[in-house]
Amino acid sequence: MPHVGDSTLGTIEFSLLWHSADARHLERLHAHKVNFWRDAFPGTLRPALEGAGVGRDVRQELPAWASLPPHSPTQVHSVPCSSLAGLNLAARRLTGCDADLRPGRFHPRGRIRGLPGVYDADDLRPALLLGIDDERARLDLNHPLAGRELAAGAKVLDVREKPGDTGGVAHDWLDELCADGPGMQAPQGVQPPDFGACGGFARLDEAPDAEFYASPRLVDHLDALALDGLANMYAERVAPGMRVLDLMASRDSHLPEGLDVELTGLGLNAEELAANPRLAERPFARFVQDLNAAPHLPFDEASFDAVLLSLSVEYLTNPTAVLAEAARVLVPGGRLLVSFSDRWFPTKAVRLWTELHPFERLGYVLSLLRGSGAFADLATETLRGRPRPWNDAHAQSLRHSDPLFLAEATRKA
């Protein structure tokens, strides 16, 4: 069996661990075609992997020289408010409303005129809005992880002989680990981001949710590989014998097979709940309820060891009330797990969700957990880059499996 060396290619799961003021964060990136001879690795991970076979997992703290540059005041710029017109134009096309330009929120650089080093309207790198008045806006172009202490890891998933080194490109895997959003889930400026947007919880379809969900949708909301990844995330956090509440449940509670828990499901469609094989084991543990219309949960305090909110937080019009109820029914030390991806029913997602970057959505969920005052031990985990299954319906148009985003917290004592 081949081992890591200059003559091999590999499939590696890179990871990045970092901390913000009150939370820990783990970013995971699947890299399929790693060239051990040509590519750049975080820190000294490359020599640490020399000669390794499948299964080797190495981790290290990154020294300053191997991390991202520190935060620089030269990357903070002031532009006329008229330069933000492109943001509002894009927002109107998407939601019919102007963008909420609030301090602490990120916006794509390409939609802002006059920023240095930006030449393409499709430049999606984040610009942090620090402040705005009637005339000018202050924007921070530093990387969201600039200056943070980072720890990197690499797990060998596959090693194979390579035919040669002609063609292809060299990858800097620290850059790719840090690209496209990591860091945005943590407050960046002198004040936390303002997610209390005016009209942010409006939806394109304001008809009662019970009407929308009257007919069962017996479909998967992720591709098969992402479903497996979500089950693995839950397996690391949900122990056998736990009393688990699946909020906004459907036909799949996303728990791994063989995990013996006492599961209760609450959702909007009785047929979807009846089709859930895990709930069928406890036929009197299925509840039909519209949390947007009635957020109070029909359970006693401290009834559950874990609460799952899977692939649904974007539909909540009063998330504060729902998370307060989740805290009430959790035992002290019980876990709340909120997961999502980049797929949803567009007419039922709240406007705020559609405006946020995926990593900023993690920040939004964390802000809800902080604001409740009931949770501690905040954390996030992300998983990106895995190849989409060849037999998936979207395999011809989408290269990667659906990304996974998880926010978690424990109920305070």
Long-range contacts (C-beta under 8 A, 24 or more apart in sequence): 1-53, 1-54, 1-159, 2-159, 2-160, 2-161, 3-51, 3-52, 3-53, 3-159, 4-36, 4-49, 4-50, 4-51, 4-52, 4-53, 4-56, 4-156, 4-159, 5-36, 5-50, 5-51, 6-36, 6-37, 7-37, 7-161, 7-162, 8-36, 8-159, 8-160, 8-161, 8-162, 9-33, 9-34, 9-35, 9-36, 9-159, 9-160, 9-161, 9-162, 10-34, 10-36, 10-156, 10-157, 10-158, 10-159, 10-160, 11-156, 11-157, 11-158, 11-159, 12-154, 12-155, 12-156, 12-157, 12-173, 13-154, 13-155, 13-157, 14-42, 14-152, 14-153, 14-154, 14-173, 14-176, 14-177, 15-59, 15-152, 15-153, 15-154, 15-155, 15-177, 16-42, 16-150, 16-151, 16-152, 16-153, 16-177, 16-178, 16-182, 17-59, 17-150, 17-151, 17-152, 17-153, 18-145, 18-148, 18-149, 18-150, 18-151, 18-183, 19-148, 19-149, 20-185, 20-186, 20-187, 21-186, 21-187, 22-370, 22-378, 23-185, 23-186, 23-366, 23-378, 23-379, 23-380, 24-378, 24-379, 24-380, 25-182, 25-185, 25-186, 25-379, 25-380, 25-381, 26-379, 26-380, 26-381, 26-382, 27-177, 27-178, 27-182, 27-381, 27-382, 27-384, 28-381, 28-382, 28-383, 28-384, 29-173, 29-176, 29-177, 29-384, 29-385, 30-157, 30-383, 30-384, 30-385, 30-386, 30-387, 31-171, 31-173, 31-176, 31-385, 32-385, 32-387, 33-168, 34-171, 34-173, 35-162, 35-165, 35-168, 35-170, 35-171, 37-165, 38-165, 38-168, 38-170, 39-170, 39-171, 39-172, 39-173, 40-170, 40-171, 40-172, 40-173, 40-174, 41-154, 41-173, 41-174, 42-66, 42-150, 42-152, 42-154, 42-173, 42-174, 42-177, 43-152, 45-152, 45-153, 45-154, 48-154, 49-154, 49-156, 52-156, 52-159, 53-156, 53-159, 54-156, 54-157, 54-158, 54-159, 55-155, 55-156, 56-155, 56-156, 57-153, 57-154, 57-155, 57-156, 58-153, 58-154, 58-155, 59-151, 59-152, 59-153, 59-154, 60-151, 60-152, 60-153, 61-149, 61-150, 61-151, 62-149, 62-150, 62-151, 62-152, 62-174, 66-174, 67-148, 67-149, 67-150, 67-174, 68-143, 68-145, 68-146, 68-147, 68-148, 68-150, 68-174, 68-178, 69-143, 69-146, 69-147, 70-146, 70-147, 71-142, 71-146, 71-147, 72-142, 72-146, 75-140, 75-141, 75-142, 76-130, 76-138, 76-139, 76-140, 76-141, 76-142, 77-115, 77-116, 77-138, 77-139, 77-141, 78-136, 78-137, 78-138, 78-139, 79-112, 79-113, 79-114, 79-115, 79-136, 79-137, 79-139, 80-114, 80-135, 80-136, 80-137, 81-132, 81-133, 81-134, 81-135, 81-136, 81-137, 82-113, 83-112, 83-113, 83-114, 83-115, 83-137, 84-111, 84-112, 84-137, 85-113, 86-110, 86-111, 86-112, 86-113, 86-121, 87-111, 87-112, 91-355, 94-354, 94-355, 95-204, 95-351, 95-354, 95-355, 97-199, 97-351, 99-355, 100-197, 100-198, 100-200, 100-352, 100-355, 101-129, 101-132, 101-137, 102-129, 102-193, 102-194, 102-197, 103-129, 103-130, 103-131, 103-132, 103-189, 103-191, 103-193, 103-194, 104-128, 104-129, 104-187, 104-188, 104-189, 104-191, 104-192, 104-193, 104-194, 105-129, 105-193, 105-194, 105-195, 105-356, 105-360, 106-144, 106-184, 106-357, 106-360, 109-141, 112-139, 115-139, 115-141, 116-141, 117-141, 124-180, 126-181, 126-184, 126-357, 128-188, 128-189, 130-189, 130-190, 140-188, 140-189, 143-178, 143-183, 144-181, 144-182, 144-183, 144-184, 144-186, 144-188, 144-359, 145-178, 145-182, 145-183, 146-183, 148-183, 152-177, 180-359, 180-384, 181-357, 181-358, 181-359, 181-360, 182-359, 182-382, 183-359, 184-357, 184-359, 184-360, 184-362, 184-363, 185-359, 185-360, 185-362, 185-363, 185-366, 185-380, 186-363, 187-363, 192-367, 193-360, 193-363, 193-364, 193-367, 195-352, 195-363, 195-364, 195-367, 197-351, 197-352, 197-355, 199-351, 200-350, 200-351, 200-352, 200-355, 201-317, 201-318, 201-350, 201-351, 201-352, 202-350, 202-351, 203-317, 203-347, 203-348, 203-349, 203-350, 203-351, 204-346, 204-347, 204-348, 205-347, 205-348, 208-290, 208-293, 209-268, 209-290, 209-292, 209-293, 209-315, 209-348, 210-268, 210-290, 210-293, 212-345, 212-347, 212-348, 213-268, 213-269, 214-269, 215-269, 216-269, 216-271, 216-272, 216-275, 217-250, 217-269, 217-272, 218-251, 218-271, 218-272, 218-275, 220-252, 221-250, 221-311, 221-341, 221-343, 222-311, 222-341, 222-343, 222-402, 223-388, 223-389, 223-392, 223-394, 223-401, 223-402, 224-389, 224-392, 225-386, 225-387, 225-388, 225-389, 225-401, 226-341, 226-386, 226-401, 226-402, 226-403, 226-404, 227-252, 227-254, 229-383, 229-386, 229-401, 229-404, 230-254, 230-310, 230-339, 230-404, 231-255, 231-256, 231-257, 232-256, 233-337, 233-339, 233-381, 233-383, 233-404, 233-406, 234-259, 234-308, 234-337, 235-259, 237-306, 237-335, 237-337, 237-408, 238-306, 238-335, 238-337, 239-305, 242-304, 242-305, 242-306, 243-303, 243-304, 243-305, 243-306, 244-304, 244-305, 244-306, 244-307, 244-308, 245-297, 245-299, 245-303, 245-304, 245-306, 245-307, 245-308, 245-326, 245-329, 246-279, 246-308, 246-310, 247-291, 247-307, 247-308, 247-309, 247-312, 247-322, 247-326, 248-291, 248-309, 248-310, 248-312, 248-315, 249-273, 249-276, 249-279, 249-310, 250-276, 251-275, 251-276, 252-276, 253-278, 253-279, 253-308, 253-310, 254-308, 254-310, 254-311, 254-339, 255-308, 264-299, 264-304, 266-291, 266-297, 291-316, 291-322, 292-316, 292-317, 292-318, 295-321, 295-322, 295-324, 295-325, 296-325, 297-325, 297-326, 297-328, 297-329, 299-329, 300-329, 301-328, 301-329, 302-329, 302-330, 302-331, 302-332, 302-334, 303-329, 303-331, 304-329, 304-330, 304-331, 304-334, 305-330, 305-331, 305-334, 305-335, 306-330, 306-334, 306-335, 306-336, 306-337, 307-334, 307-335, 307-336, 307-337, 308-337, 308-339, 309-336, 309-337, 309-338, 309-339, 310-337, 310-339, 311-339, 311-340, 311-341, 311-343, 311-344, 312-340, 313-338, 313-340, 313-365, 314-340, 314-344, 314-349, 314-350, 314-353, 314-361, 315-344, 315-345, 315-348, 315-349, 315-350, 316-350, 317-350, 319-368, 320-368, 320-371, 320-372, 323-368, 323-369, 323-372, 323-374, 324-372, 324-374, 327-372, 327-374, 327-375, 327-411, 330-411, 331-411, 332-411, 332-412, 332-413, 333-410, 333-411, 333-413, 334-410, 334-411, 335-408, 335-409, 335-410, 335-411, 336-369, 336-375, 336-408, 336-409, 336-410, 336-411, 337-406, 337-407, 337-408, 338-365, 338-406, 338-407, 338-408, 339-404, 339-405, 339-406, 339-407, 340-405, 341-402, 341-403, 341-404, 341-405, 342-402, 342-403, 343-402, 358-403, 358-405, 359-405, 361-405, 362-405, 362-407, 365-407, 366-407, 369-407, 369-409, 374-411, 374-412, 375-409, 375-410, 375-411, 375-412, 376-409, 376-410, 376-412, 377-408, 377-409, 377-410, 378-407, 378-408, 378-409, 379-407, 379-408, 379-409, 380-405, 380-406, 380-407, 380-408, 381-405, 381-406, 381-408, 382-406
